[in-house]
Structure formats: structure tokens, C-alpha cells
Amino acid sequence: MDVKTLLLQQWASCLDEEDWFPPLEKVLEDITFERAIWKPADGAMNSIWK
């Protein structure tokens, strides 16, 4: 298997294929910009946007 094929398989498994975790497209479909940039007041975590 070449690198391109491996990367395309990994992209598909994370973006739009249901596996042992929900696909990223499904998880993010209802996230607004305001929710994506939110992070805790102490700033200890990154936002979804980052």
C-alpha cells in the first residue's frame, strides 16, 4: 500500500465513515461558529476551532 492510499483511507475513516467513533462530519454538523471558538475561562484547553 502506498502512502497516498493509506492517507486517503485514514481521511475517510475520520471524516465520514462510522467506526469505533462517530465521523467528524456528523459530529460537527450542528456546531455554530460561536460554539467552535468557545473555550473555558481559564484558557487551559483549545477550542474546537483551534
C-alpha distance matrix in Angstrom:
0.0 3.8 6.7 8.3 6.5 6.7 10.2 11.2 10.7 12.7 15.2 15.8 16.4 18.8 20.5 21.3 20.1 22.5 21.1 23.0 24.3 25.6 23.6 24.7 26.1 28.3 29.5 30.5 32.0 35.6 35.5 38.1 38.1 40.9 39.0 35.8 37.9 40.0 39.8 42.4 45.6 44.9 41.7 39.9 36.7 34.7 35.0 32.3 32.7 31.9
3.8 0.0 3.8 5.6 5.5 6.4 8.8 10.2 11.0 12.6 14.5 15.8 16.9 18.8 20.2 21.5 20.9 23.6 22.5 24.4 25.2 26.2 23.9 24.4 25.7 28.3 29.4 29.9 31.5 35.1 34.7 37.0 36.7 39.6 38.0 34.6 36.5 38.8 38.7 41.4 44.5 43.8 40.4 38.8 35.7 33.4 33.8 31.2 31.2 30.2
6.7 3.8 0.0 3.8 5.5 5.1 6.1 8.6 9.9 10.6 12.2 14.3 15.4 16.6 18.1 19.9 19.7 22.4 21.4 23.1 23.4 24.4 21.9 22.0 23.4 26.3 27.1 27.3 29.1 32.6 31.9 34.1 33.6 36.4 34.9 31.4 33.1 35.4 35.3 38.0 41.0 40.3 36.8 35.3 32.2 29.8 30.3 27.9 27.8 26.6
8.3 5.6 3.8 0.0 3.8 5.4 5.2 6.2 8.6 9.9 10.5 12.3 14.3 15.5 16.2 17.8 18.1 21.2 20.9 23.0 23.0 23.4 20.5 20.5 21.4 24.4 25.6 25.5 27.0 30.6 30.1 32.2 31.7 34.8 33.4 30.0 31.9 34.4 34.7 37.6 40.6 40.3 36.8 35.5 32.3 29.6 29.6 26.9 26.6 25.8
6.5 5.5 5.5 3.8 0.0 3.8 5.5 5.2 6.2 8.7 9.9 10.6 12.3 14.4 15.3 16.2 15.9 18.9 18.4 20.8 21.3 21.8 19.1 19.8 20.6 23.3 24.7 25.2 26.5 30.1 30.1 32.5 32.4 35.5 33.8 30.7 32.8 35.2 35.5 38.4 41.6 41.3 38.0 36.6 33.2 30.7 30.6 27.6 27.7 27.2
6.7 6.4 5.1 5.4 3.8 0.0 3.8 5.5 5.2 6.2 8.6 10.0 10.7 12.5 14.2 15.6 14.9 17.5 16.5 18.3 18.9 19.9 17.6 18.2 19.8 22.3 23.2 23.9 25.7 29.1 28.9 31.4 31.4 34.1 32.3 29.1 31.2 33.3 33.2 35.9 39.1 38.7 35.4 33.8 30.5 28.2 28.4 25.6 26.1 25.3
10.2 8.8 6.1 5.2 5.5 3.8 0.0 3.8 5.4 5.1 6.0 8.6 9.9 10.7 12.0 14.0 14.2 17.0 16.5 18.3 18.1 18.6 15.9 15.9 17.3 20.2 21.0 21.2 23.1 26.5 26.0 28.3 28.0 30.8 29.2 25.9 27.8 30.1 30.2 33.1 36.2 35.9 32.5 31.1 27.8 25.3 25.3 22.5 22.6 21.9
11.2 10.2 8.6 6.2 5.2 5.5 3.8 0.0 3.8 5.5 5.0 6.2 8.6 10.0 10.4 11.7 12.1 15.4 15.5 18.0 17.7 17.6 14.6 14.9 15.6 18.5 19.9 20.1 21.4 25.0 25.0 27.3 27.4 30.4 28.8 25.7 28.1 30.4 31.0 34.0 37.2 37.2 33.9 32.8 29.2 26.6 26.1 22.9 23.0 22.9
10.7 11.0 9.9 8.6 6.2 5.2 5.4 3.8 0.0 3.8 5.4 5.2 6.2 8.7 10.0 10.7 9.9 12.8 12.4 15.0 15.3 15.6 13.1 14.3 15.4 17.7 19.1 20.0 21.4 25.0 25.1 27.9 28.4 31.2 29.2 26.3 28.9 30.9 31.2 34.0 37.4 37.4 34.2 32.8 29.3 27.0 26.5 23.3 24.0 24.0
12.7 12.6 10.6 9.9 8.7 6.2 5.1 5.5 3.8 0.0 3.8 5.4 5.1 6.3 8.5 10.3 9.9 12.2 11.5 13.3 13.1 13.8 11.5 12.1 14.0 16.3 17.0 18.0 19.9 23.3 23.0 25.8 26.1 28.7 26.5 23.6 26.0 27.8 27.9 30.5 33.9 33.8 30.7 29.1 25.6 23.4 23.2 20.2 21.1 20.8
15.2 14.5 12.2 10.5 9.9 8.6 6.0 5.0 5.4 3.8 0.0 3.8 5.5 5.4 5.9 8.3 9.2 12.2 12.5 14.7 13.6 13.3 10.2 10.1 11.3 14.2 15.1 15.4 17.1 20.6 20.4 22.9 23.1 25.9 24.1 21.1 23.6 25.7 26.3 29.2 32.5 32.7 29.5 28.4 24.7 22.1 21.4 18.2 18.6 18.8
15.8 15.8 14.3 12.3 10.6 10.0 8.6 6.2 5.2 5.4 3.8 0.0 3.8 5.5 5.2 5.7 6.1 9.5 10.5 13.4 12.6 11.9 8.8 9.8 10.4 12.7 14.4 15.3 16.3 19.9 20.4 23.2 24.0 26.9 24.9 22.3 25.1 27.1 27.9 30.8 34.3 34.7 31.7 30.6 26.9 24.4 23.4 19.9 20.6 21.3
16.4 16.9 15.4 14.3 12.3 10.7 9.9 8.6 6.2 5.1 5.5 3.8 0.0 3.8 5.8 6.3 4.9 7.2 7.1 9.7 9.4 9.5 7.2 9.1 10.8 12.3 13.5 15.1 16.7 20.0 20.4 23.5 24.5 27.0 24.6 22.1 25.1 26.6 27.0 29.6 33.2 33.4 30.6 29.2 25.5 23.5 22.7 19.4 20.7 21.2
18.8 18.8 16.6 15.5 14.4 12.5 10.7 10.0 8.7 6.3 5.4 5.5 3.8 0.0 3.8 6.2 6.6 8.2 8.5 10.1 8.4 8.1 5.5 6.0 8.5 10.4 10.8 12.1 14.2 17.3 17.2 20.3 21.1 23.5 21.0 18.5 21.4 22.9 23.3 25.9 29.5 29.8 26.9 25.6 21.9 19.8 18.9 15.6 17.0 17.5
20.5 20.2 18.1 16.2 15.3 14.2 12.0 10.4 10.0 8.5 5.9 5.2 5.8 3.8 0.0 3.8 6.3 8.8 10.5 12.7 10.5 8.8 5.1 4.8 5.6 8.3 9.6 10.1 11.5 15.0 15.2 18.1 19.0 21.8 19.7 17.2 20.3 22.2 23.2 26.2 29.6 30.3 27.4 26.6 22.8 20.3 18.8 15.2 16.1 17.3
21.3 21.5 19.9 17.8 16.2 15.6 14.0 11.7 10.7 10.3 8.3 5.7 6.3 6.2 3.8 0.0 3.8 6.7 9.4 12.4 10.7 8.4 4.9 6.5 5.9 7.4 9.9 11.1 11.5 15.1 16.2 19.2 20.7 23.5 21.4 19.4 22.8 24.4 25.7 28.6 32.1 33.0 30.3 29.6 25.8 23.4 21.6 17.9 19.0 20.6
20.1 20.9 19.7 18.1 15.9 14.9 14.2 12.1 9.9 9.9 9.2 6.1 4.9 6.6 6.3 3.8 0.0 3.8 6.2 9.7 9.1 7.7 5.6 8.7 9.1 9.5 11.7 13.8 14.4 17.7 18.9 22.2 23.9 26.4 23.9 22.1 25.5 26.8 27.7 30.3 33.9 34.7 32.1 31.0 27.2 25.2 23.8 20.2 21.7 23.0
22.5 23.6 22.4 21.2 18.9 17.5 17.0 15.4 12.8 12.2 12.2 9.5 7.2 8.2 8.8 6.7 3.8 0.0 3.8 6.9 6.6 5.5 5.5 9.3 10.2 9.3 11.0 13.9 14.7 17.4 18.8 22.4 24.4 26.5 23.6 22.2 25.7 26.5 27.2 29.4 33.1 33.9 31.6 30.3 26.7 25.1 23.8 20.3 22.4 23.8
21.1 22.5 21.4 20.9 18.4 16.5 16.5 15.5 12.4 11.5 12.5 10.5 7.1 8.5 10.5 9.4 6.2 3.8 0.0 3.8 5.3 6.6 7.5 11.0 12.9 12.2 13.1 16.1 17.6 20.1 21.0 24.7 26.5 28.3 25.3 23.7 26.9 27.5 27.7 29.6 33.4 33.7 31.5 29.8 26.3 25.1 24.3 21.1 23.5 24.3
23.0 24.4 23.1 23.0 20.8 18.3 18.3 18.0 15.0 13.3 14.7 13.4 9.7 10.1 12.7 12.4 9.7 6.9 3.8 0.0 3.8 6.9 9.2 12.1 14.7 13.7 13.5 16.8 18.8 20.8 21.3 25.0 26.8 28.2 24.8 23.5 26.5 26.6 26.3 27.8 31.6 31.7 29.8 27.8 24.5 23.8 23.3 20.6 23.4 23.9
24.3 25.2 23.4 23.0 21.3 18.9 18.1 17.7 15.3 13.1 13.6 12.6 9.4 8.4 10.5 10.7 9.1 6.6 5.3 3.8 0.0 3.8 6.5 8.8 11.7 10.7 9.9 13.2 15.4 17.3 17.6 21.3 23.0 24.3 21.0 19.7 22.7 22.9 22.8 24.5 28.3 28.6 26.6 24.8 21.4 20.6 19.8 16.9 19.8 20.6
25.6 26.2 24.4 23.4 21.8 19.9 18.6 17.6 15.6 13.8 13.3 11.9 9.5 8.1 8.8 8.4 7.7 5.5 6.6 6.9 3.8 0.0 3.8 6.4 8.5 6.9 6.7 10.2 11.9 13.9 14.7 18.5 20.5 22.1 18.9 17.7 21.2 21.5 22.1 24.1 27.9 28.6 26.6 25.3 21.8 20.5 19.0 15.8 18.4 19.8
23.6 23.9 21.9 20.5 19.1 17.6 15.9 14.6 13.1 11.5 10.2 8.8 7.2 5.5 5.1 4.9 5.6 5.5 7.5 9.2 6.5 3.8 0.0 3.8 5.5 5.5 6.5 8.9 10.4 13.2 14.0 17.5 19.2 21.3 18.6 16.9 20.4 21.4 22.3 24.8 28.5 29.3 26.9 25.9 22.1 20.3 18.6 15.1 17.0 18.5
24.7 24.4 22.0 20.5 19.8 18.2 15.9 14.9 14.3 12.1 10.1 9.8 9.1 6.0 4.8 6.5 8.7 9.3 11.0 12.1 8.8 6.4 3.8 0.0 3.8 5.4 5.1 6.1 8.4 11.3 11.3 14.5 15.8 18.1 15.6 13.5 16.8 18.2 19.2 22.1 25.6 26.5 23.9 23.2 19.4 17.2 15.3 11.6 13.3 15.0
26.1 25.7 23.4 21.4 20.6 19.8 17.3 15.6 15.4 14.0 11.3 10.4 10.8 8.5 5.6 5.9 9.1 10.2 12.9 14.7 11.7 8.5 5.5 3.8 0.0 3.8 5.6 5.4 6.0 9.6 10.4 13.4 15.0 17.7 15.7 13.9 17.4 19.1 20.8 23.9 27.2 28.6 25.9 25.7 21.9 19.4 17.0 13.3 14.2 16.5
28.3 28.3 26.3 24.4 23.3 22.3 20.2 18.5 17.7 16.3 14.2 12.7 12.3 10.4 8.3 7.4 9.5 9.3 12.2 13.7 10.7 6.9 5.5 5.4 3.8 0.0 3.8 5.6 5.4 8.3 10.0 13.4 15.8 18.0 15.6 14.6 18.4 19.4 21.1 23.8 27.3 28.8 26.6 26.3 22.6 20.6 18.0 14.4 16.1 18.6
29.5 29.4 27.1 25.6 24.7 23.2 21.0 19.9 19.1 17.0 15.1 14.4 13.5 10.8 9.6 9.9 11.7 11.0 13.1 13.5 9.9 6.7 6.5 5.1 5.6 3.8 0.0 3.8 5.8 7.4 8.0 11.8 14.0 15.7 12.8 11.9 15.6 16.2 17.6 20.1 23.7 25.2 23.0 22.7 19.0 17.3 14.8 11.4 13.6 16.0
30.5 29.9 27.3 25.5 25.2 23.9 21.2 20.1 20.0 18.0 15.4 15.3 15.1 12.1 10.1 11.1 13.8 13.9 16.1 16.8 13.2 10.2 8.9 6.1 5.4 5.6 3.8 0.0 3.8 5.6 5.2 8.6 10.5 12.7 10.4 9.1 12.8 14.1 16.1 19.1 22.4 24.1 21.7 21.9 18.2 15.9 13.0 9.4 10.8 13.8
32.0 31.5 29.1 27.0 26.5 25.7 23.1 21.4 21.4 19.9 17.1 16.3 16.7 14.2 11.5 11.5 14.4 14.7 17.6 18.8 15.4 11.9 10.4 8.4 6.0 5.4 5.8 3.8 0.0 3.8 5.8 8.5 11.2 13.6 11.9 11.3 15.0 16.4 18.8 21.8 24.9 27.0 24.7 25.2 21.7 19.3 16.2 12.8 13.6 16.9
35.6 35.1 32.6 30.6 30.1 29.1 26.5 25.0 25.0 23.3 20.6 19.9 20.0 17.3 15.0 15.1 17.7 17.4 20.1 20.8 17.3 13.9 13.2 11.3 9.6 8.3 7.4 5.6 3.8 0.0 3.8 6.3 9.8 11.4 9.6 10.2 13.8 14.6 17.3 20.0 23.0 25.4 23.5 24.4 21.1 19.1 15.6 12.8 13.8 17.4
35.5 34.7 31.9 30.1 30.1 28.9 26.0 25.0 25.1 23.0 20.4 20.4 20.4 17.2 15.2 16.2 18.9 18.8 21.0 21.3 17.6 14.7 14.0 11.3 10.4 10.0 8.0 5.2 5.8 3.8 0.0 3.8 6.7 8.2 6.1 6.4 10.1 10.9 13.8 16.7 19.6 21.9 19.9 20.9 17.7 15.6 12.0 9.4 10.3 13.9
38.1 37.0 34.1 32.2 32.5 31.4 28.3 27.3 27.9 25.8 22.9 23.2 23.5 20.3 18.1 19.2 22.2 22.4 24.7 25.0 21.3 18.5 17.5 14.5 13.4 13.4 11.8 8.6 8.5 6.3 3.8 0.0 3.8 5.4 5.2 6.2 8.8 10.1 13.6 16.7 18.9 21.7 19.7 21.3 18.4 16.1 12.4 10.5 10.4 14.1
38.1 36.7 33.6 31.7 32.4 31.4 28.0 27.4 28.4 26.1 23.1 24.0 24.5 21.1 19.0 20.7 23.9 24.4 26.5 26.8 23.0 20.5 19.2 15.8 15.0 15.8 14.0 10.5 11.2 9.8 6.7 3.8 0.0 3.8 5.5 5.0 6.3 8.7 12.2 15.7 17.5 20.1 17.8 19.8 17.1 14.4 10.7 9.5 8.2 11.8
40.9 39.6 36.4 34.8 35.5 34.1 30.8 30.4 31.2 28.7 25.9 26.9 27.0 23.5 21.8 23.5 26.4 26.5 28.3 28.2 24.3 22.1 21.3 18.1 17.7 18.0 15.7 12.7 13.6 11.4 8.2 5.4 3.8 0.0 3.8 5.5 5.5 6.3 10.1 13.1 14.6 17.6 15.8 18.1 15.9 13.9 10.3 10.2 9.5 12.7
39.0 38.0 34.9 33.4 33.8 32.3 29.2 28.8 29.2 26.5 24.1 24.9 24.6 21.0 19.7 21.4 23.9 23.6 25.3 24.8 21.0 18.9 18.6 15.6 15.7 15.6 12.8 10.4 11.9 9.6 6.1 5.2 5.5 3.8 0.0 3.8 5.6 5.2 8.6 11.5 13.8 16.5 14.8 16.5 13.9 12.2 8.6 8.0 8.8 12.0
35.8 34.6 31.4 30.0 30.7 29.1 25.9 25.7 26.3 23.6 21.1 22.3 22.1 18.5 17.2 19.4 22.1 22.2 23.7 23.5 19.7 17.7 16.9 13.5 13.9 14.6 11.9 9.1 11.3 10.2 6.4 6.2 5.0 5.5 3.8 0.0 3.8 5.6 8.4 12.0 14.6 16.7 14.2 15.6 12.5 10.0 6.2 4.9 5.1 8.5
37.9 36.5 33.1 31.9 32.8 31.2 27.8 28.1 28.9 26.0 23.6 25.1 25.1 21.4 20.3 22.8 25.5 25.7 26.9 26.5 22.7 21.2 20.4 16.8 17.4 18.4 15.6 12.8 15.0 13.8 10.1 8.8 6.3 5.5 5.6 3.8 0.0 3.8 6.6 10.3 12.1 14.2 11.6 13.7 11.2 8.7 5.3 6.3 5.3 7.7
40.0 38.8 35.4 34.4 35.2 33.3 30.1 30.4 30.9 27.8 25.7 27.1 26.6 22.9 22.2 24.4 26.8 26.5 27.5 26.6 22.9 21.5 21.4 18.2 19.1 19.4 16.2 14.1 16.4 14.6 10.9 10.1 8.7 6.3 5.2 5.6 3.8 0.0 3.8 7.0 9.1 11.6 9.7 11.9 9.9 8.6 5.7 7.6 8.3 10.1
39.8 38.7 35.3 34.7 35.5 33.2 30.2 31.0 31.2 27.9 26.3 27.9 27.0 23.3 23.2 25.7 27.7 27.2 27.7 26.3 22.8 22.1 22.3 19.2 20.8 21.1 17.6 16.1 18.8 17.3 13.8 13.6 12.2 10.1 8.6 8.4 6.6 3.8 0.0 3.8 6.5 8.3 6.3 8.1 6.5 6.4 5.1 8.3 9.6 10.0
42.4 41.4 38.0 37.6 38.4 35.9 33.1 34.0 34.0 30.5 29.2 30.8 29.6 25.9 26.2 28.6 30.3 29.4 29.6 27.8 24.5 24.1 24.8 22.1 23.9 23.8 20.1 19.1 21.8 20.0 16.7 16.7 15.7 13.1 11.5 12.0 10.3 7.0 3.8 0.0 3.8 5.5 5.4 6.9 6.9 8.6 8.5 11.7 13.4 13.4
45.6 44.5 41.0 40.6 41.6 39.1 36.2 37.2 37.4 33.9 32.5 34.3 33.2 29.5 29.6 32.1 33.9 33.1 33.4 31.6 28.3 27.9 28.5 25.6 27.2 27.3 23.7 22.4 24.9 23.0 19.6 18.9 17.5 14.6 13.8 14.6 12.1 9.1 6.5 3.8 0.0 3.8 5.4 8.1 9.4 11.2 11.3 14.8 15.8 15.6
44.9 43.8 40.3 40.3 41.3 38.7 35.9 37.2 37.4 33.8 32.7 34.7 33.4 29.8 30.3 33.0 34.7 33.9 33.7 31.7 28.6 28.6 29.3 26.5 28.6 28.8 25.2 24.1 27.0 25.4 21.9 21.7 20.1 17.6 16.5 16.7 14.2 11.6 8.3 5.5 3.8 0.0 3.8 5.5 8.2 10.8 12.2 15.8 17.0 15.9
41.7 40.4 36.8 36.8 38.0 35.4 32.5 33.9 34.2 30.7 29.5 31.7 30.6 26.9 27.4 30.3 32.1 31.6 31.5 29.8 26.6 26.6 26.9 23.9 25.9 26.6 23.0 21.7 24.7 23.5 19.9 19.7 17.8 15.8 14.8 14.2 11.6 9.7 6.3 5.4 5.4 3.8 0.0 3.8 5.5 7.3 9.1 12.8 13.6 12.3
39.9 38.8 35.3 35.5 36.6 33.8 31.1 32.8 32.8 29.1 28.4 30.6 29.2 25.6 26.6 29.6 31.0 30.3 29.8 27.8 24.8 25.3 25.9 23.2 25.7 26.3 22.7 21.9 25.2 24.4 20.9 21.3 19.8 18.1 16.5 15.6 13.7 11.9 8.1 6.9 8.1 5.5 3.8 0.0 3.8 7.0 9.8 13.1 14.7 12.8
36.7 35.7 32.2 32.3 33.2 30.5 27.8 29.2 29.3 25.6 24.7 26.9 25.5 21.9 22.8 25.8 27.2 26.7 26.3 24.5 21.4 21.8 22.1 19.4 21.9 22.6 19.0 18.2 21.7 21.1 17.7 18.4 17.1 15.9 13.9 12.5 11.2 9.9 6.5 6.9 9.4 8.2 5.5 3.8 0.0 3.8 6.6 9.5 11.4 9.8
34.7 33.4 29.8 29.6 30.7 28.2 25.3 26.6 27.0 23.4 22.1 24.4 23.5 19.8 20.3 23.4 25.2 25.1 25.1 23.8 20.6 20.5 20.3 17.2 19.4 20.6 17.3 15.9 19.3 19.1 15.6 16.1 14.4 13.9 12.2 10.0 8.7 8.6 6.4 8.6 11.2 10.8 7.3 7.0 3.8 0.0 3.8 6.6 7.9 6.0
35.0 33.8 30.3 29.6 30.6 28.4 25.3 26.1 26.5 23.2 21.4 23.4 22.7 18.9 18.8 21.6 23.8 23.8 24.3 23.3 19.8 19.0 18.6 15.3 17.0 18.0 14.8 13.0 16.2 15.6 12.0 12.4 10.7 10.3 8.6 6.2 5.3 5.7 5.1 8.5 11.3 12.2 9.1 9.8 6.6 3.8 0.0 3.8 5.2 5.3
32.3 31.2 27.9 26.9 27.6 25.6 22.5 22.9 23.3 20.2 18.2 19.9 19.4 15.6 15.2 17.9 20.2 20.3 21.1 20.6 16.9 15.8 15.1 11.6 13.3 14.4 11.4 9.4 12.8 12.8 9.4 10.5 9.5 10.2 8.0 4.9 6.3 7.6 8.3 11.7 14.8 15.8 12.8 13.1 9.5 6.6 3.8 0.0 3.8 5.5
32.7 31.2 27.8 26.6 27.7 26.1 22.6 23.0 24.0 21.1 18.6 20.6 20.7 17.0 16.1 19.0 21.7 22.4 23.5 23.4 19.8 18.4 17.0 13.3 14.2 16.1 13.6 10.8 13.6 13.8 10.3 10.4 8.2 9.5 8.8 5.1 5.3 8.3 9.6 13.4 15.8 17.0 13.6 14.7 11.4 7.9 5.2 3.8 0.0 3.8
31.9 30.2 26.6 25.8 27.2 25.3 21.9 22.9 24.0 20.8 18.8 21.3 21.2 17.5 17.3 20.6 23.0 23.8 24.3 23.9 20.6 19.8 18.5 15.0 16.5 18.6 16.0 13.8 16.9 17.4 13.9 14.1 11.8 12.7 12.0 8.5 7.7 10.1 10.0 13.4 15.6 15.9 12.3 12.8 9.8 6.0 5.3 5.5 3.8 0.0
